[in-house]
């Protein structure tokens, strides 16, 4: 230690001495680096390493707040917020993940959007809620206006609570448009959220949207710190129900503040592209909200509109009902277009472009409604619109209609006429391939069973001929043979030779292997068809674009090609025959795609492609939107035309339930046959013992040969293992069905649950037949991985 101290001292002295010896005319080193140390101003937080900032908004109860409401508030009504500076979304490619991580959230399964309204909830209740033609309303015809308003407001609140409660159960978010205190719809929706739990109400705020945001921004910037730093100050906001300013709604659970409103809109659109959403419209909605609702209808997203809650809402309800009624009438009329000479120039142009022509509404004064009617989207899906009269419609009916709208919007994507034509042609080829493999497997099955039967019968016949010849002619000394003796004698020589050749063919197992390959291929093709029709796994389009739906068709065709390659090596002696009209498919004939199928259910149970007149889509009439919207639309019986997209419930009935029934009956038949064979073997074994006891030893070999023949047949058909696998499969499918039945209506609409049900069921059905023939699992099928 002393030595180290001395060395350190000497080093310091040496340095001092060296510094002292520097000539005075040489300036110090630090003076030569002019400008190396300076201060620079920063415009916003984006100049730091972590551009996101955080803070807390604390709502302080006002003195005028009623005591009953004050007592329900938490001691510290704090709402954390995340601040996103200008340019963050353009600089960061993975901005969605980083922002959600800062909010401590993950992407939801569903987003509930409420539209923007004018005025607080109380103001809209007093000024906007009104039942038009009260005297003709079936429920409120004897009510006063005030009583109708009161009941209407309570019913709207109850329907909101029901929708949000069910949505939050499946991991949904509430995303109000303009989540500020002057938006009564946002306030009502936030108040209707389930108390406690993990409910999420995300408020997106752009600081340059309104004039009063300048002071709000100054207070926020002074209270926020870089993300991850300790928060020392909070931003206080007065909590008062009478305030109608631009401050965030007090019941938001998460607040995301953007320095730039355009980036807020960019984030919102990206979020809604990633997650399914539905919109709820009620109250005094703004003109911008009407545009958002119409854009949602154009994109095919579900919309719920509560009648009698605002003038613009009633206008939208009237518009949608008018358009849906006109489209229903048009569907029932002839598809032959009117002569062009009878068309107006505008109608002629729309007809040439494939647009939908909706006649104007008589007496309509709203200019936006006129604009919407004149620009009606050609791909409008009437099933996504839910028009609800809160005074009439119960919560159960509303939820049922909403589920139907969600299913129509997100569950099955049909695409344009070109996409449907491509799907139809791909399915036509798939069914042709499936039928061809079934024909081949039946042929290979007959050949395999023929070989086995020949081997068993001729072996028994050979043993019986040898025993009979020895018994009858073994002790004969005659040198001449009768014809019968000669035939029996030759059979003892020729039968073993033929049995040897048949045994060699059986040992090679060529026909058996081909039977297994075609059986597995047929099951795989049928499984891929049902997955393609239900749009699960690789066949689910993640976006609502034509390209995304075209990619699913390409994936389906490539999968069929992989299966075809697995069977073509076993078709040296066979030729695949496609239907004569397969290549005659006319892509210009779109009538077969647009017309609903009228085939009876009994006529389509055969799994062969039907004629070109079979339709791609089953009949789906628009909802029965009567004047009061109090009844559910009548459900039509499901008719499977082998080509239409399948809903999950239809899949359960047409595929799973039918397969389980057929498999259960097949297992019962195998059990019966196995019991009969086992009983016969026992009887013959007893007979062999009786023959030995009666000194009939000469017939014992024949009896044992017959016993072995039955045992070989039992082993060839693998009854015990097939019965066990069949029972296990039926049990597994029953468990899947019970799991599905135990879900709520909203949980059944989640793509991940639908994928699990269908993909697991298809994999179970496929694994059973693969195990039967000892076929390895298809490594290219990675839907469940």
C-alpha positions in Angstrom: 0.0 0.0 0.0 2.8 2.4 0.9 4.6 1.6 -2.4 1.4 2.3 -4.4 0.9 5.6 -2.6 4.5 6.6 -3.4 4.1 5.6 -7.0 0.9 7.6 -7.3 2.5 10.6 -5.7 5.4 10.5 -8.1 3.0 10.3 -11.1 1.1 13.4 -9.9 4.4 15.2 -9.5 5.5 14.2 -13.0 2.3 15.5 -14.5 2.6 18.7 -12.7 6.1 19.1 -13.8 5.2 18.5 -17.4 2.4 21.0 -17.2 4.7 23.6 -15.7 7.1 23.1 -18.5 4.7 23.9 -21.3 5.8 27.2 -23.0 3.5 30.1 -22.4 3.1 30.9 -26.1 1.3 27.5 -26.5 -2.4 27.9 -25.5 -4.0 25.2 -23.2 -5.6 22.3 -25.0 -9.2 23.2 -23.7 -9.0 26.6 -25.2 -8.3 25.3 -28.7 -11.8 23.4 -28.7 -13.9 26.5 -29.0 -17.6 25.7 -29.1 -17.2 22.2 -27.8 -19.3 23.0 -24.8 -22.5 24.9 -25.4 -26.3 24.9 -24.7 -29.0 24.0 -27.3 -32.8 24.5 -27.0 -35.1 21.6 -27.7 -38.5 22.1 -29.3 -40.3 19.0 -27.9 -39.7 15.8 -26.1 -38.9 13.9 -29.4 -35.2 15.2 -29.2 -34.6 12.8 -26.2 -33.6 9.2 -26.6 -37.1 8.1 -25.4 -39.5 10.4 -27.2 -42.6 9.2 -25.4 -43.6 10.9 -22.2 -46.0 10.1 -19.4 -48.0 11.9 -16.8 -51.1 11.9 -14.7 -54.3 13.8 -14.9 -56.0 14.1 -11.6 -59.7 15.0 -11.5 -60.7 17.2 -8.5 -64.4 17.3 -7.5 -65.9 20.7 -7.8 -67.8 22.3 -5.0 -71.1 22.1 -6.9 -70.8 18.3 -7.4 -73.6 16.5 -5.7 -72.6 14.6 -2.6 -74.0 11.3 -3.9 -71.7 11.5 -6.9 -68.7 12.8 -4.9 -68.9 9.7 -2.6 -68.7 7.3 -5.5 -65.4 8.9 -6.7 -62.1 7.4 -5.7 -59.9 9.3 -3.2 -57.4 10.0 -6.0 -59.2 10.0 -9.4 -56.0 9.8 -11.4 -55.8 8.9 -15.1 -52.4 8.2 -16.5 -51.6 9.4 -20.0 -49.0 8.9 -22.7 -47.8 11.8 -24.8 -46.7 11.1 -28.4 -44.7 13.8 -30.0 -44.9 14.9 -33.7 -43.0 12.7 -36.1 -42.9 9.6 -33.8 -45.2 7.5 -36.0 -43.1 8.3 -39.1 -39.8 7.6 -37.4 -40.7 4.4 -35.7 -41.8 1.5 -37.9 -43.0 -0.5 -34.9 -44.8 2.4 -33.3 -48.0 0.4 -32.5 -46.1 -2.1 -30.3 -44.1 0.7 -28.5 -47.2 2.8 -27.8 -49.2 -0.2 -26.5 -46.2 -1.2 -24.4 -46.1 2.3 -22.9 -49.9 2.0 -22.1 -49.3 -1.5 -20.7 -51.8 -2.9 -23.1 -52.0 -5.6 -25.8 -54.1 -5.5 -29.0 -57.7 -6.3 -28.2 -59.9 -8.9 -29.8 -62.6 -6.3 -30.7 -63.0 -2.5 -30.7 -66.3 -0.7 -29.9 -66.4 2.7 -31.5 -68.9 5.4 -30.5 -69.5 8.4 -32.8 -69.1 12.0 -32.1 -72.0 14.0 -30.8 -72.7 17.7 -29.9 -73.5 18.6 -26.4 -73.4 16.8 -23.0 -75.4 13.8 -22.2 -77.9 15.9 -20.3 -78.3 18.4 -23.1 -78.9 15.6 -25.7 -81.4 13.9 -23.4 -83.4 17.2 -23.2 -83.0 18.4 -26.8 -82.4 15.4 -29.1 -84.3 12.4 -27.7 -87.7 12.4 -29.4 -90.0 9.7 -30.7 -91.2 10.8 -34.1 -94.9 10.1 -34.7 -95.5 9.3 -31.1 -99.2 8.6 -31.6 -98.4 5.8 -34.1 -95.7 4.1 -32.1 -96.8 0.6 -31.0 -95.4 1.0 -27.5 -95.3 4.7 -26.8 -98.5 5.8 -28.5 -100.2 6.6 -25.1 -97.2 8.2 -23.5 -96.4 11.9 -23.1 -93.3 13.3 -24.7 -91.5 13.7 -21.4 -92.2 10.1 -20.4 -91.1 8.8 -23.8 -87.8 10.7 -23.4 -87.3 9.3 -19.9 -87.9 5.7 -20.9 -85.9 6.1 -24.1 -82.9 7.5 -22.2 -83.1 4.6 -19.7 -83.4 2.0 -22.4 -80.4 3.4 -24.4 -78.3 3.2 -21.2 -79.4 -0.3 -20.6 -78.6 -1.4 -24.1 -75.2 0.3 -23.9 -74.4 -1.5 -20.7 -75.4 -4.8 -22.2 -73.3 -4.4 -25.3 -70.3 -3.1 -23.5 -70.5 -5.8 -20.8 -70.6 -8.6 -23.3 -67.8 -6.9 -25.4 -65.5 -6.5 -22.4 -65.9 -10.2 -21.6 -64.1 -11.1 -24.8 -61.3 -8.5 -24.4 -62.8 -5.6 -26.3 -61.8 -1.9 -26.0 -64.1 1.1 -26.0 -62.7 3.7 -28.5 -64.9 6.8 -28.4 -64.6 9.3 -31.2 -63.6 12.7 -29.7 -63.4 11.5 -26.1 -63.9 14.9 -24.6 -66.4 16.2 -22.1 -68.5 18.1 -24.7 -69.3 14.7 -26.4 -72.2 13.3 -24.6 -72.0 9.9 -26.4 -68.5 9.4 -25.2 -69.5 10.2 -21.6 -72.5 7.8 -21.6 -70.4 5.0 -23.1 -67.6 5.5 -20.5 -70.2 5.6 -17.7 -71.7 2.3 -19.0 -68.5 0.4 -18.8 -68.5 -2.5 -16.3 -67.2 -1.5 -13.0 -63.9 -3.1 -12.0 -62.2 -5.8 -14.0 -60.0 -5.1 -16.9 -62.2 -2.8 -18.9 -60.4 -0.5 -21.3 -61.7 2.8 -22.6 -59.0 4.4 -24.7 -59.2 8.1 -25.4 -57.2 9.4 -28.4 -56.7 13.1 -28.3 -55.0 15.4 -30.8 -53.7 18.6 -29.2 -54.3 20.8 -32.3 -57.9 19.8 -32.8 -59.6 22.6 -30.8 -58.8 26.2 -29.9 -58.8 25.6 -26.1 -56.1 22.9 -26.4 -53.3 25.5 -26.2 -53.7 25.9 -22.4 -54.4 22.2 -22.0 -51.1 21.5 -23.8 -49.1 23.9 -21.7 -50.3 22.4 -18.5 -49.7 18.9 -19.8 -46.2 19.5 -20.9 -45.3 21.1 -17.6 -46.6 18.0 -15.7 -45.2 15.2 -17.9 -41.8 13.5 -17.8 -40.0 11.1 -20.2 -41.4 7.6 -20.1 -39.8 5.7 -17.3 -38.9 8.7 -15.2 -40.6 9.3 -11.8 -43.7 11.6 -11.9 -43.4 14.5 -9.6 -46.3 16.7 -10.7 -49.9 15.9 -11.7 -52.2 17.9 -14.0 -55.4 18.9 -12.1 -58.7 19.1 -13.9 -62.0 20.1 -12.2 -64.5 17.2 -12.2 -67.9 18.8 -12.8 -70.8 17.2 -14.7 -72.0 20.6 -16.0 -68.7 21.4 -17.7 -68.7 20.9 -21.5 -65.1 21.7 -22.4 -62.5 19.8 -24.3 -60.9 18.1 -21.4 -60.8 14.2 -21.6 -63.7 12.3 -20.3 -63.2 11.5 -16.6 -64.1 7.8 -16.9 -61.5 6.9 -19.6 -59.1 4.2 -18.4 -56.3 5.1 -20.7 -55.5 8.4 -22.4 -53.2 8.7 -25.5 -52.3 12.3 -26.4 -50.9 13.1 -29.8 -49.1 16.4 -30.4 -50.4 16.2 -34.0 -54.0 15.4 -34.8 -53.2 13.9 -38.1 -50.9 11.3 -36.4 -53.8 10.6 -34.0 -56.0 9.7 -37.0 -53.2 7.6 -38.5 -52.9 5.6 -35.3 -56.6 5.2 -35.1 -56.9 3.9 -38.6 -54.0 1.5 -38.1 -55.6 0.1 -35.0 -59.0 -0.5 -36.7 -57.2 -2.2 -39.6 -55.6 -4.6 -37.2 -58.7 -5.3 -35.0 -62.3 -5.9 -35.9 -64.6 -3.1 -34.8 -68.3 -2.2 -34.7 -69.8 1.3 -34.3 -72.6 2.5 -32.1 -74.4 5.6 -33.2 -76.9 7.5 -30.9 -77.6 11.0 -29.8 -77.0 14.3 -31.6 -74.4 13.0 -33.9 -72.4 15.4 -36.0 -72.1 15.6 -39.8 -68.6 14.2 -39.5 -70.0 11.3 -37.5 -72.5 10.6 -40.3 -69.6 10.5 -42.8 -67.8 8.0 -40.5 -70.9 5.8 -40.3 -71.3 5.8 -44.1 -67.6 5.0 -44.5 -68.1 2.1 -42.1 -71.0 0.9 -44.2 -68.8 1.1 -47.4 -66.0 -0.9 -45.7 -68.5 -3.5 -44.4 -68.0 -2.9 -40.6 -71.0 -3.4 -38.4 -73.1 -0.4 -37.3 -75.7 -0.1 -34.6 -78.0 2.9 -34.7 -80.4 3.7 -31.9 -83.6 5.3 -33.3 -85.3 8.3 -31.7 -82.1 9.6 -30.1 -81.2 12.3 -32.6 -82.3 13.9 -35.9 -79.2 12.7 -37.9 -79.5 9.2 -36.4 -83.1 9.0 -37.6 -82.0 10.2 -41.0 -79.4 7.5 -41.3 -81.9 4.8 -40.1 -84.4 6.0 -42.8 -81.6 5.9 -45.4 -80.4 2.4 -44.6 -84.0 1.1 -44.4 -84.8 2.6 -47.8 -81.7 1.2 -49.4 -82.1 -2.3 -47.9 -85.8 -2.4 -49.0 -84.9 -1.4 -52.5 -82.1 -4.0 -52.7 -84.5 -6.7 -51.5 -87.0 -5.8 -54.2 -84.3 -5.7 -56.8 -83.1 -9.2 -55.9 -86.6 -10.6 -56.4 -87.0 -9.0 -59.8 -85.4 -10.2 -63.0 -81.7 -9.8 -63.3 -82.1 -8.6 -66.9 -81.0 -5.0 -67.1 -83.4 -2.4 -68.5 -82.7 -1.1 -72.0 -80.1 1.6 -72.0 -82.5 3.8 -73.8 -84.6 3.9 -70.7 -81.7 4.8 -68.4 -80.7 8.3 -67.5 -77.1 9.2 -68.3 -76.0 9.0 -64.7 -77.8 5.6 -64.2 -76.2 4.3 -67.4 -72.7 5.3 -66.2 -73.3 3.7 -62.8 -74.6 0.5 -64.5 -71.6 0.3 -66.7 -69.3 0.7 -63.6 -71.2 -2.0 -61.7 -72.4 0.5 -59.1 -75.7 0.1 -57.2 -78.4 2.6 -58.2 -80.6 3.5 -55.2 -83.6 5.8 -55.9 -83.8 9.1 -54.0 -85.8 9.3 -50.8 -89.0 11.3 -51.3 -88.9 14.5 -49.3 -85.4 14.1 -48.0 -83.8 17.4 -47.1 -80.5 16.4 -45.6 -77.8 17.0 -48.2 -75.5 14.4 -46.8 -78.2 11.7 -47.1 -78.7 12.7 -50.7 -74.9 12.4 -51.3 -74.8 9.0 -49.7 -77.7 7.8 -51.8 -76.0 9.0 -55.0 -72.7 7.3 -54.1 -74.1 4.1 -52.7 -71.3 1.5 -52.4 -71.5 -1.5 -54.8 -70.3 -3.9 -52.1 -72.8 -2.8 -49.5 -73.6 -5.7 -47.0 -77.1 -5.2 -45.6 -76.3 -7.8 -42.9 -73.9 -5.4 -41.2 -76.5 -2.8 -40.4 -78.5 -3.1 -37.1 -81.4 -0.6 -36.7 -82.7 -0.7 -33.2 -85.7 0.9 -31.6 -84.7 1.0 -27.9 -88.3 1.2 -26.8 -89.1 -2.1 -28.5 -86.0 -4.2 -28.9 -84.8 -6.2 -25.9 -81.1 -6.6 -25.1 -81.1 -10.3 -26.2 -82.5 -9.4 -29.7 -80.0 -6.6 -30.1 -77.1 -8.9 -29.1 -78.3 -11.5 -31.5 -78.5 -9.0 -34.4 -75.1 -7.6 -33.5 -73.6 -11.1 -33.6 -75.2 -11.6 -37.0 -73.7 -8.3 -38.2 -70.3 -9.1 -36.9 -70.4 -12.5 -38.5 -71.5 -11.0 -41.8 -68.7 -8.4 -41.7 -65.7 -10.3 -40.3 -66.5 -14.0 -40.2 -66.9 -14.8 -43.9 -65.5 -12.6 -46.6 -67.0 -13.2 -50.0 -65.2 -10.6 -52.1 -66.0 -9.3 -55.5 -67.5 -11.3 -58.4 -64.1 -12.1 -59.7 -63.0 -13.4 -56.3 -66.1 -15.5 -56.0 -65.6 -16.9 -59.5 -62.0 -17.8 -58.6 -63.2 -19.5 -55.3 -65.9 -21.4 -57.2 -63.4 -22.7 -59.8 -60.9 -23.7 -57.1 -63.6 -25.5 -55.2 -64.8 -27.2 -58.3 -61.4 -28.6 -58.9 -61.0 -29.6 -55.3 -64.3 -31.5 -55.3 -63.3 -33.2 -58.6 -60.0 -34.2 -57.1 -61.7 -35.4 -53.9 -64.1 -37.5 -55.9 -61.3 -38.9 -58.1 -59.3 -40.0 -55.0 -62.5 -41.6 -53.6 -63.0 -43.6 -56.8 -59.4 -44.7 -56.7 -59.5 -45.7 -53.0 -62.6 -47.8 -53.6 -60.8 -49.5 -56.5 -57.7 -50.1 -54.4 -59.8 -51.3 -51.5 -61.5 -53.9 -53.7 -58.2 -55.1 -55.0 -56.6 -55.3 -51.5 -59.6 -57.1 -50.1 -59.6 -59.4 -53.1 -56.0 -60.4 -52.5 -56.7 -61.0 -48.8 -59.8 -63.1 -49.5 -58.0 -65.2 -52.2 -55.1 -65.8 -49.8 -57.4 -67.0 -47.0 -59.9 -69.0 -49.1 -57.3 -70.8 -51.2 -55.2 -71.6 -48.1 -58.2 -73.2 -46.5 -59.1 -74.9 -49.7 -55.5 -76.2 -50.1 -55.5 -77.6 -46.5 -58.9 -79.1 -47.0 -57.9 -80.7 -50.3 -54.8 -82.3 -48.8 -56.6 -83.6 -45.8 -59.5 -84.9 -47.9 -57.2 -86.6 -50.5 -55.2 -88.3 -47.8 -58.3 -89.4 -46.0 -60.1 -90.8 -49.1 -57.4 -91.8 -51.5 -54.3 -92.1 -49.2 -54.7 -95.9 -48.7 -55.9 -96.7 -52.2 -53.5 -99.0 -54.2 -55.2 -98.4 -57.6 -52.9 -96.9 -60.2 -55.7 -95.3 -62.1 -57.4 -92.0 -61.0 -60.9 -90.9 -61.4 -61.6 -87.5 -62.6 -62.5 -86.3 -59.1 -59.3 -87.8 -57.6 -57.3 -86.2 -60.3 -58.9 -82.8 -59.7 -58.2 -83.0 -55.9 -54.7 -84.3 -56.6 -53.9 -81.4 -58.9 -55.4 -78.9 -56.5 -53.0 -80.1 -53.8 -50.2 -79.1 -56.2 -51.5 -76.0 -57.9 -53.2 -74.3 -55.0 -49.9 -73.9 -53.0 -48.2 -72.5 -56.0 -51.0 -69.9 -56.5 -51.1 -69.2 -52.8 -47.3 -68.4 -53.0 -47.8 -65.9 -55.8 -50.7 -64.3 -53.9 -48.7 -64.2 -50.7 -45.9 -62.4 -52.5 -48.3 -59.8 -53.9 -49.8 -59.4 -50.4 -46.4 -59.0 -48.8 -45.4 -56.3 -51.2 -48.5 -54.3 -50.0 -48.7 -52.2 -53.2 -52.5 -52.2 -53.3 -52.8 -51.7 -49.6 -50.3 -48.8 -49.6 -52.2 -47.2 -52.5 -55.5 -47.7 -50.7 -54.1 -45.9 -47.6 -52.6 -43.1 -49.7 -55.8 -42.4 -51.6 -57.9 -42.6 -48.4 -55.6 -40.1 -46.6 -55.5 -37.9 -49.6 -59.3 -37.9 -49.9 -59.6 -37.0 -46.2 -57.0 -34.2 -46.6 -58.7 -32.7 -49.6 -62.1 -32.7 -47.9 -60.6 -31.2 -44.8 -58.9 -28.4 -46.8 -62.2 -27.7 -48.5 -64.0 -27.2 -45.2 -61.2 -25.1 -43.8 -61.3 -23.0 -47.0 -65.1 -22.6 -46.9 -65.0 -21.7 -43.2 -62.0 -19.3 -43.8 -59.8 -20.5 -40.9 -56.1 -20.8 -40.5 -54.2 -20.0 -43.7 -57.4 -19.3 -45.5 -58.5 -16.4 -43.4 -58.0 -13.1 -45.1 -56.4 -10.7 -42.5 -57.6 -7.7 -44.4 -60.7 -6.8 -46.4 -58.8 -6.3 -49.6 -59.1 -8.2 -52.9 -55.4 -9.0 -52.7 -55.7 -10.6 -49.2 -58.6 -12.8 -50.4 -56.8 -13.7 -53.6 -53.9 -14.9 -51.4 -56.1 -17.3 -49.6 -57.2 -18.8 -53.0 -53.5 -19.2 -54.0 -52.8 -20.9 -50.6 -55.7 -23.3 -51.2 -54.5 -24.2 -54.7 -50.9 -24.7 -53.5 -52.2 -27.0 -50.8 -54.2 -29.1 -53.3 -51.0 -29.3 -55.4 -49.1 -30.7 -52.4 -51.7 -33.3 -51.8 -51.8 -34.2 -55.5 -48.0 -34.8 -55.5 -48.5 -37.3 -52.6 -50.8 -39.5 -54.7 -49.4 -39.3 -58.2 -46.7 -41.9 -57.6 -49.5 -44.5 -57.0 -51.4 -43.8 -60.2 -49.1 -45.6 -62.7 -52.0 -47.9 -63.6 -54.8 -45.4 -63.2 -55.9 -42.2 -64.8 -57.7 -39.3 -63.1 -60.9 -38.4 -64.9 -62.3 -34.9 -64.3 -65.9 -33.9 -65.1 -66.6 -33.0 -68.7 -67.8 -29.5 -67.8 -64.9 -28.7 -65.6 -62.8 -26.9 -68.2 -66.0 -25.5 -69.8 -66.4 -23.2 -66.7 -67.4 -19.8 -68.1 -66.0 -16.9 -66.0 -68.2 -14.5 -67.9 -71.4 -16.2 -66.7 -71.9 -14.5 -63.4 -75.6 -15.4 -63.1 -74.7 -18.7 -61.4 -72.8 -16.8 -58.7 -75.3 -14.2 -57.9 -78.4 -16.3 -57.9 -79.2 -18.1 -54.6 -79.3 -21.9 -54.5 -82.7 -23.6 -54.6 -81.5 -27.1 -54.3 -83.2 -29.3 -51.7 -81.1 -30.5 -48.8 -81.5 -34.1 -49.7 -80.2 -33.6 -53.2 -76.9 -32.1 -52.1 -75.7 -34.6 -49.5 -73.7 -36.5 -52.1 -70.2 -35.1 -52.0 -69.8 -34.6 -55.8 -69.6 -31.2 -57.5 -73.0 -30.1 -58.8 -73.7 -28.5 -62.1 -72.5 -25.1 -63.1 -75.9 -23.7 -62.0 -75.0 -24.4 -58.3 -74.5 -21.1 -56.5 -71.4 -20.0 -54.6 -73.4 -18.2 -51.9 -76.5 -19.5 -50.1 -79.6 -17.4 -49.9 -79.0 -14.6 -47.4 -81.8 -12.1 -47.4 -81.2 -8.8 -45.7 -82.5 -8.5 -42.2 -86.2 -8.0 -41.8 -86.1 -4.3 -41.1 -89.7 -3.5 -40.5 -90.8 -0.1 -39.4 -90.3 -0.7 -35.7 -87.4 -3.2 -35.8 -88.8 -5.2 -32.9 -88.6 -8.7 -34.4 -85.7 -10.9 -35.3 -85.3 -11.8 -39.0 -86.7 -15.3 -39.7 -83.9 -17.9 -40.0 -84.0 -19.9 -43.2 -83.0 -23.6 -43.1 -79.3 -24.1 -44.0 -78.8 -25.7 -47.4 -75.2 -26.8 -48.2 -74.4 -26.4 -51.9 -70.8 -27.6 -51.4 -69.4 -24.2 -52.5 -70.8 -21.5 -50.2 -68.8 -20.1 -47.3 -69.8 -21.9 -44.1 -70.6 -20.2 -40.8 -69.4 -21.9 -37.6 -72.8 -23.1 -36.7 -73.4 -24.5 -40.2 -70.0 -26.3 -39.9 -71.0 -27.8 -36.6 -74.2 -29.2 -38.2 -73.0 -30.1 -41.6 -69.5 -31.4 -40.9 -68.9 -32.2 -37.2 -72.3 -33.5 -36.2 -72.7 -35.5 -39.4 -69.2 -36.9 -39.1 -69.7 -37.9 -35.5 -73.0 -39.6 -36.3 -71.4 -41.5 -39.2 -68.4 -42.5 -37.1 -70.5 -43.6 -34.2 -72.6 -45.8 -36.5 -69.4 -47.1 -38.1 -68.0 -48.0 -34.7 -71.2 -49.8 -33.7 -71.0 -51.8 -36.9 -67.4 -52.7 -36.3 -68.2 -53.8 -32.7 -71.0 -56.0 -34.0 -68.8 -57.6 -36.7 -65.9 -58.1 -34.3 -68.2 -59.8 -31.7 -69.6 -62.1 -34.4 -66.1 -63.1 -35.6 -64.9 -63.7 -32.0 -68.0 -65.8 -31.3 -67.4 -67.9 -34.5 -63.8 -68.4 -33.6 -64.8 -69.7 -30.1 -67.4 -72.0 -31.6 -65.0 -73.5 -34.1 -62.3 -73.9 -31.4 -64.8 -75.8 -29.4 -65.6 -78.0 -32.4 -61.9 -78.8 -33.0 -61.8 -80.1 -29.4 -64.9 -82.1 -29.9 -63.5 -83.6 -33.1 -60.4 -84.7 -31.3 -62.5 -86.2 -28.5 -64.5 -88.1 -31.0 -61.4 -89.5 -32.7 -61.9 -87.4 -35.7 -58.4 -86.1 -35.8 -58.3 -86.0 -39.6 -60.7 -83.0 -39.6 -58.8 -81.0 -36.9 -56.5 -79.4 -39.5 -59.5 -78.2 -41.5 -61.2 -76.8 -38.5 -58.0 -75.0 -37.4 -57.6 -73.6 -40.9 -61.1 -72.1 -40.8 -60.3 -70.7 -37.3 -57.1 -69.1 -38.6 -59.0 -67.7 -41.6 -61.5 -65.8 -39.3 -58.6 -64.7 -37.1 -56.7 -63.4 -40.1 -59.8 -61.5 -41.3 -60.2 -59.9 -37.9 -56.5 -58.9 -37.8 -56.7 -57.6 -41.4 -59.5 -55.3 -40.6 -57.9 -54.1 -37.3 -61.2 -54.0 -35.5 -59.9 -53.5 -32.0 -57.6 -50.6 -32.8 -60.1 -49.0 -35.1 -62.8 -49.2 -32.5 -60.6 -47.6 -30.0 -59.5 -44.8 -32.3 -63.1 -44.2 -33.4 -64.4 -43.9 -29.8 -61.5 -41.6 -29.0 -62.3 -39.4 -32.0 -66.0 -39.2 -31.1 -65.1 -38.3 -27.5 -62.7 -35.6 -28.6 -65.2 -34.0 -31.0 -67.8 -34.1 -28.3 -65.4 -32.3 -25.9 -64.8 -29.7 -28.6 -68.5 -29.2 -29.1 -69.1 -28.9 -25.3 -66.2 -26.3 -25.1 -67.8 -24.3 -27.9 -71.3 -24.5 -26.4 -69.9 -23.2 -23.1 -68.8 -19.9 -24.7 -70.7 -16.7 -24.7 -72.1 -15.4 -28.0 -69.3 -12.8 -28.3 -66.6 -15.3 -27.6 -67.9 -17.5 -30.4 -67.2 -14.6 -32.8 -63.5 -14.4 -32.0 -61.3 -15.7 -34.8 -58.9 -17.5 -32.4 -61.8 -19.5 -30.9 -63.3 -20.3 -34.3 -59.8 -21.4 -35.5 -59.3 -23.6 -32.5 -62.7 -25.3 -33.0 -62.4 -26.0 -36.7 -58.7 -26.7 -37.0 -58.6 -29.0 -34.0 -61.7 -30.9 -35.2 -60.2 -31.3 -38.7 -56.9 -32.4 -37.3 -58.6 -35.0 -35.1 -60.6 -36.4 -38.0 -57.5 -36.5 -40.2 -55.3 -38.1 -37.6 -57.7 -40.9 -37.1 -57.6 -42.0 -40.7 -53.8 -41.4 -40.9 -53.3 -43.7 -37.9 -55.6 -46.3 -39.4 -53.3 -46.7 -42.4 -50.1 -45.9 -40.6 -49.6 -42.8 -42.6 -47.2 -40.1 -41.2 -48.6 -36.8 -40.2 -48.7 -34.2 -42.9 -45.7 -32.0 -42.2 -46.8 -29.3 -44.6 -50.1 -28.8 -42.6 -49.0 -26.2 -40.1 -52.3 -24.5 -39.3 -52.3 -25.5 -35.7 -48.7 -24.7 -35.1 
